[in-house]
């Protein structure tokens, strides 16, 4: 456990979904393709490994600060969102 906090951050699971119920329980969009010009809704489900948390304030609550950025590409590599 002590060495895990020193390891590089990893994302073992990253899936576009129609629904997420809880950790590890989700409905993936399969195949993850969308029709151009049509509104599509999706949820990005992500699991992280090797992150670290710190105790926050006097309440002894654990805090983990994470940010994310999402980009959508066409098969050609063109960024569309």
N, C-alpha and C positions, 0 to 999 in steps of 0.2 A: 504493500500500500504506500509506503514512503517513497519508493522509487517511481511509482506511477505518476506522482505529482511532478516529477522532473522530466517525464517523457513528453514528446511532442503531442500537441492537441491533434486528435484524430476524429474523423467523421465516418464511422463504419456504416451508417445507414442514412441515406438522403433520398426521399421518395416524393413524387407528386401524387397527391391523394385526393379522393372525393370526400373522405371522412376520416377523422381521427377520434377514437374513443378514449385511449389512454396510452401509456408507454407500451410500445410494441404491438398495439392493437389499432390497425388502420386499414383502409381500403385503397390500394394503389390504383392510379389511372394506368391501365394496361391495354394497349401500348400508350406511352406518354406522348401523344400527338394531338394537335389541335387544328381545327379547320380555320383557315385564314379568313378574316373579316367577320367571324362569328364570336360573340362573347363566350368566354370559357372561364369557369371558376375552378380554382385548385387550391389545395392546402399543401404547404411545404412541410413535410415531416422530417425531422432531423434528430439523430442520436449522437451525442458527443462522448468521447473517451479522453481520459487523461487531463481533465480540467481541474483547477484547484479552486477552493472556496476559502474565505476568511471569515472569522467571527466579527459580527457587526454590532457595535455599540455595547451598552450595558445589558441588553436583553439576552445576550449570548445566542443571537440568531446567526445562521450561516448565510453568507452572501456570495453569489457568483455573478460577475458582470460579463455579459456576452453581447456582441453585436453581430448582425448578419447583413449581407447584401445579396440580392438575388438578381440574376440577369437571365433573360430568355433568348436563346439563339435558334436560328433556323438550321436545318441540316447542312446548309451551305456555309455556316459559320457566321452569317450576318446577325448582328445583335438587333432584336426587334422590341425588347422591353427591358 
